[in-house]
Amino acid sequence: MNSHWRKLLLIFPVLCCCLFESHAQTDSTNGSFDITIEGHYGFIMAHRPSIISLQDRHLGGVVVSISKPSHGNKQWQHQYHLPHVGIKYGFFGLGNKEKLGYGHTIYPYVDIPLGSGRKHFLNLQLGWGIGYITKPFDRFENYKNMAIGSHLNAVIAINFNKDIKITSRDKLKTGIGITHFSNGSLVIPNLGINITTLQLHYIHSFGKKKEIAPYNQKPFHRSYRKALFIAAGMRQIPPSGGKNYFIASMSGNMFKQYSERAAAGIGLDYFYDESNNEKLRRLDVKPQPFWSASRIGLAGGYEVIMSDFSITLQLGAYIKSQLKSDGTFYSRIGIRYLFNTHMFACVSLKTHWGKADFGEWGVGYKF
């Protein structure tokens, strides 16, 4: 794998040198919407030893997106340096046609300029949506694919890119990023697939240009963001082909919003996982059906706020858990969307040191 990295990282600086200039904000957008075509070249990252056998050759991909530039009519757009928001479809060869097949992705994303002032040295692009793998694990026909056990998966994409303006409506970008496929242990195996790629983007802007609205900064007052939410899902545990277990959670948190863009605080979590009872039986421990399936945790959290949308990160420790094999600590990464002043929807993934535990889908109330 070191040779893969060396080859790719030798190419990337050359592309960056060709696209040396930083993108600068102007007094208007390049158009009312953008169409982007991306070429990707990379490999499957072997984050587990069992993934190494799936690395047959380098992979390629083509991604098409449509996005809308911000023109500053909302305060959060200025706070994030006028990001682009859009939706992407991607098609990837996974470097192993026999065992992995092809991957499809579709997800909304936000492209955020990094830096300060009118020039930005880099963009951070974040996306979360749905992926489809054409050849998942099958215990009879594809038993060597120990990475992913389902066709349908969640996708998380993180990219860093740098752009240069060619004309008033055309840009090129070079980028590097990771696209992650996982089903949140809904079906096993679920080690996940991580695609690492170098990228070259061509962007063309269509439609009428819009003037950038002036930033009328409003006074910010620190406040508390208190929330209560419930979530549920399903999961499997080894061996593959077993039953599906019900999971549920209820959490409350109190974050202090210390800037327009971020908040931090603590939370109390209750998890109910029916598979814990079966795990205890396999350890020759007699479970108490309800209490053995229950866990209570205390967690610190951080929230990145983009108006009605936010990304939440948590690191917690169990203060009550009969099952000890997963360790003491857990983490969560999730997204929330506020429908109105109080109600929000949320999706999150709970893990133990990077190993997926289960995915959650829920609703909450913000006080």
ABEGO torsion letter per residue (X at the ends): XAAAAAAAAAAAAAAAAABABBBBBBABBAEABBBBBBBBBBBBBBABAAAAAABABBBBBBBBBBBBBBAGABAAAAAAGGBBBBBBBBBBBAGBAAAAEBBBBBBBBBBBBBEBEABBABBBBBBBBBBBBABBBBAAABAABAABABABBBBBBBBBBBBBBABAABBBBBBBBBBBBBAGGABOBBAEBBBBBBBBBBBBBBEBBBBBBBBBBBBBBBBBBBBBBBBBBBBBBOBBGBBBBBBBBBBBBBBBBABAABBBEBBBBBBBBAAAAAAAAAAGBBBBAAAAABBBBBBBBBBBBBEABBBBBBBBBBABBABAAAEABBBBBBBBBBABAABBBBBBBBBBGGBBABBBBBBBBBX
